[in-house]
Amino acid sequence: MVNCGLYIHPHELTPFWVKRAVSSGVSFLGVHPVGGRKSHEAIDDAIEWLKRPRVLDMLTELGQNGVNVEFGMHALTWLLPRALFTERPEWFRMDETGVRTPDFNMCANNDEALSYVASRAAELAEIFRPTTNFYHFWPDDVVNKRCRCKSCAALSVSDYLLKINHALLDGIRKTDPGGKQSYLAYLDALSPPERIGPRPGIYLEYAPFDRDMDKPVCDADSAENAAQTRPLHKLLECFGKTDARVLDYWLDNSKLSGWKAPMKRFELKPEIVKKDAAFYKSLGFDTLSCFACYLGEDYFKLYGEAPDLDAFMEAVRG
């Protein structure tokens, strides 16, 4: 049977979501501090949130009822604090004009910088310890912000990010020897690496952000969806099918709502979910997950109902 996971924001985790997750039979509930350009601040907030006894009680309740807990976050600015730029500018990315900038991501060919983010990844893995061995410490939530120093420029975006992921895996395994780190195939990193192969412990997490949600992802007549699925076979050849995951957007009302209040009314499209799930499973994916933000207790209070999670799970599992 296919595993299914859902990602929600920390503040959305209430007894309302705990009850829904347990009753629906999801495999895991992922906690996702808000992405975007202030994701590092959201991680700091989530660290404080995780200290609350009420939160720990809910996470324990999930585990006791067979629902694993994972954490997914755009972590690179947290892992390499921008305040270090004054002292260590060479750790940070070079932009298109040849100037070092602390805006996003990092230089992937500075050994000291890689060692530093590895040590921070060990700290982050200690704080956000999943009940599985799967870690999701993603690069900054931006496009076209890779380093363009001579060494990094010789790499594709995917090679550049994979090199950083290897450092994160090193750090994670200092805390969790069996830990595995996600390679997020997302935005401009959707193509497989060309020059660097993934080390054992790196797994594929495929996130077709720019897909058309009104059509099945495998719809060849959709230019958007064809562009998102075109690299899939090569991604699976590169990373392998073992542990490979889909991270889709079937329940992501935050995306539908433009990541701002008031949240929009959500309409589940089970036929599209069912076709997508069948397509992904035919490729060898056995874990299908998606964002489910803006569908918690606040949504229920606003609209007096919640999307049919049982219908969603039936569509995913076929």
C-alpha positions in Angstrom: 0.0 0.0 0.0 1.2 3.5 -0.8 2.3 5.7 2.0 0.7 9.1 2.2 1.9 12.2 4.2 0.5 15.7 4.7 2.3 18.9 5.5 0.8 21.7 7.6 2.2 24.8 9.3 3.1 24.5 13.0 0.4 26.8 14.3 -2.2 24.7 12.4 -1.5 21.7 14.5 -4.3 21.5 17.0 -6.4 18.6 18.3 -8.6 19.2 15.2 -5.8 18.2 12.9 -4.6 15.4 15.2 -8.1 13.8 15.1 -8.3 14.1 11.3 -4.8 12.7 10.7 -5.5 9.7 12.9 -9.0 9.0 11.6 -7.9 9.3 7.9 -5.0 6.9 8.3 -2.3 9.1 6.9 1.2 7.6 7.2 2.8 10.8 8.5 2.0 14.4 9.3 4.8 16.8 8.3 5.3 20.1 10.1 6.3 22.8 7.6 7.5 26.2 9.0 6.4 28.8 6.4 8.7 29.1 3.4 9.5 32.2 1.4 12.2 34.8 2.1 11.8 34.8 5.8 11.9 31.1 6.3 14.8 31.3 8.8 12.5 33.4 11.1 9.8 30.8 10.7 12.2 28.1 11.8 13.2 30.1 14.9 9.5 30.5 15.7 9.0 26.7 15.2 11.8 25.9 17.6 10.0 27.9 20.3 6.7 26.3 19.3 8.2 22.8 19.7 9.0 23.5 23.3 5.4 23.9 24.3 4.1 20.9 26.4 0.8 21.0 24.5 2.6 20.6 21.2 4.7 17.8 22.5 1.6 16.1 23.8 0.0 16.3 20.3 3.0 14.9 18.6 3.1 12.0 21.1 -0.6 11.3 20.5 0.0 11.1 16.8 2.8 8.6 17.3 0.8 6.5 19.7 -1.9 6.3 17.0 0.4 5.2 14.2 1.0 8.6 12.5 4.7 9.4 12.1 5.9 13.0 12.4 8.4 14.6 10.0 9.6 18.2 9.5 10.2 20.0 6.2 11.7 23.4 5.9 13.7 25.8 3.7 16.6 25.9 6.0 19.7 27.2 4.3 19.6 30.8 5.6 19.1 29.4 9.1 22.0 27.0 8.6 24.3 29.8 7.4 23.2 32.9 9.3 23.6 36.0 7.2 25.2 37.9 10.0 28.4 35.9 9.2 28.8 37.7 5.9 30.9 40.6 7.3 33.4 38.1 8.7 33.2 35.4 6.1 32.0 36.8 2.7 33.7 33.9 0.9 31.2 31.5 2.4 28.3 33.2 0.6 27.2 33.1 -3.0 28.6 35.2 -5.8 26.0 36.9 -7.9 25.9 37.5 -11.7 28.0 40.6 -11.4 30.8 38.8 -9.6 29.9 40.3 -6.1 29.5 38.2 -3.0 26.1 38.6 -1.4 24.4 37.3 1.7 20.9 37.3 0.3 20.3 33.6 -0.2 21.9 30.1 -0.3 25.7 29.9 -0.1 29.0 29.0 -2.0 29.0 25.3 -2.5 32.8 25.1 -3.1 34.0 26.6 0.2 35.0 23.7 2.4 34.8 25.8 5.6 31.2 27.0 4.7 30.2 23.4 4.0 31.6 22.2 7.3 29.8 25.0 9.1 26.4 24.2 7.6 27.0 20.5 8.4 27.5 21.4 12.1 24.3 23.5 12.1 22.4 20.7 10.3 23.5 18.4 13.2 21.9 20.9 15.6 18.8 21.3 13.5 18.4 17.5 13.3 18.6 17.3 17.1 15.8 19.9 17.4 13.5 18.6 14.6 13.9 14.9 15.1 11.4 12.9 13.0 9.9 9.6 14.1 11.3 8.3 10.8 14.8 8.7 9.5 13.7 11.1 6.8 15.0 14.7 7.0 13.9 17.6 4.7 16.3 20.5 5.1 15.7 22.3 1.8 17.6 25.2 0.2 16.3 28.7 0.3 12.8 29.1 -1.2 14.0 31.2 -4.2 14.8 30.8 -8.0 18.0 31.6 -9.7 20.0 32.3 -6.5 22.8 29.9 -6.8 26.5 30.8 -6.4 28.3 31.9 -9.6 31.9 31.8 -8.5 34.1 30.0 -11.0 33.9 26.7 -9.2 30.1 26.8 -8.6 29.4 28.2 -12.1 30.9 25.0 -13.6 28.1 23.1 -12.0 24.4 22.8 -12.9 21.9 24.1 -10.4 21.1 20.5 -9.4 24.8 19.6 -9.0 25.3 22.8 -6.9 22.4 21.9 -4.6 23.4 18.3 -4.3 26.8 19.2 -3.2 25.3 21.2 -0.4 22.9 18.3 0.4 25.9 16.0 0.9 27.2 18.4 3.6 23.8 18.5 5.3 23.7 14.7 5.2 27.1 14.6 7.0 25.7 16.8 9.7 22.4 15.0 10.1 24.3 11.7 10.5 26.3 13.1 13.4 23.0 13.3 15.2 21.1 10.4 13.6 23.5 7.8 12.0 20.6 6.4 10.0 19.3 9.7 8.8 18.5 10.4 5.2 18.4 13.8 3.5 16.0 15.0 0.8 17.1 16.2 -2.6 14.2 18.6 -3.4 13.6 18.5 -7.2 11.8 21.9 -7.3 11.7 25.1 -9.3 15.0 25.5 -11.1 16.4 22.3 -9.6 13.9 20.0 -11.3 16.5 18.4 -13.6 18.8 15.6 -12.3 22.4 16.4 -11.5 24.9 16.0 -14.3 28.3 15.8 -12.8 27.8 14.7 -9.2 26.1 11.5 -8.2 24.0 11.3 -5.0 25.6 9.6 -2.1 23.8 6.8 -0.1 21.4 8.5 2.2 20.2 11.1 -0.3 16.7 10.4 -1.6 14.6 12.1 -4.3 11.7 14.4 -3.2 9.9 15.5 -6.4 7.8 18.7 -6.0 6.1 19.9 -9.2 5.4 23.4 -8.0 4.6 24.9 -11.4 2.1 22.3 -12.4 -1.5 23.0 -13.5 -3.7 21.7 -10.7 -6.7 21.6 -13.0 -5.3 18.8 -15.1 -3.6 15.5 -14.3 0.1 15.9 -13.9 0.7 13.4 -16.8 -1.6 15.3 -19.2 0.6 15.6 -22.3 -1.6 18.4 -23.6 -0.7 20.6 -20.7 2.5 22.5 -21.4 3.0 23.3 -17.7 2.6 19.7 -16.6 4.7 18.3 -19.4 7.5 20.6 -18.4 7.2 19.3 -14.8 7.2 15.6 -15.6 9.7 15.6 -18.4 12.7 15.1 -16.0 11.0 12.4 -13.9 12.5 9.3 -15.5 16.0 10.7 -15.4 15.5 11.8 -11.8 14.5 8.3 -10.9 17.5 6.9 -12.8 19.8 9.2 -11.0 18.5 8.9 -7.4 16.8 5.5 -7.7 13.3 4.5 -6.7 14.2 3.4 -3.1 12.8 6.0 -0.7 11.8 8.3 -3.6 8.9 10.6 -2.7 6.4 12.9 -4.4 5.6 16.2 -2.7 2.6 17.5 -4.6 0.1 20.3 -3.9 -3.3 18.6 -4.1 -4.5 20.0 -0.7 -2.4 23.1 -0.6 -4.9 25.8 0.1 -2.1 28.2 1.0 -0.9 28.1 -2.6 -4.4 28.5 -3.8 -4.9 31.5 -1.5 -1.7 33.2 -2.5 -0.2 32.6 0.9 -2.3 35.3 2.6 -5.5 35.7 4.5 -8.4 35.4 4.0 -8.0 31.8 2.9 -10.1 30.8 0.0 -12.7 28.0 -0.1 -11.0 24.8 -1.2 -12.5 22.3 -3.7 -11.1 18.8 -3.7 -10.6 17.3 -7.1 -10.4 13.6 -6.4 -10.4 12.4 -10.0 -7.2 14.4 -10.7 -5.7 13.1 -7.4 -6.6 9.6 -8.4 -5.0 9.9 -11.9 -1.9 11.6 -10.5 -1.5 8.9 -7.9 -1.8 6.1 -10.5 0.8 7.9 -12.6 3.3 8.3 -9.8 2.8 4.7 -8.6 3.4 3.4 -12.2 6.8 5.1 -12.0 7.7 3.3 -8.8 6.9 6.0 -6.1 5.5 4.4 -3.0 5.3 7.5 -0.9 3.0 10.3 -2.0 2.8 13.5 0.1 1.4 16.9 -0.3 1.0 20.2 1.4 -2.3 20.7 3.2 -1.9 24.2 4.6 -4.7 26.6 5.3 -7.2 23.7 5.9 -7.1 23.4 9.7 -9.3 24.7 12.5 -9.2 28.3 11.1 -10.6 27.0 7.8 -13.3 25.1 9.6 -14.4 28.2 11.6 -14.5 30.3 8.5 -16.5 27.9 6.2 -18.1 25.5 8.7 -16.7 22.4 6.9 -13.4 20.9 6.0 -12.4 19.1 2.8 -13.2 15.4 2.8 -9.9 13.9 3.8 -11.3 10.3 3.6 -12.1 11.0 -0.1 -8.6 12.3 -0.7 -7.0 9.3 0.9 -9.2 6.9 -1.1 -8.1 8.7 -4.3 -4.4 8.5 -3.4 -4.5 4.9 -2.5 -6.8 3.9 -5.3 
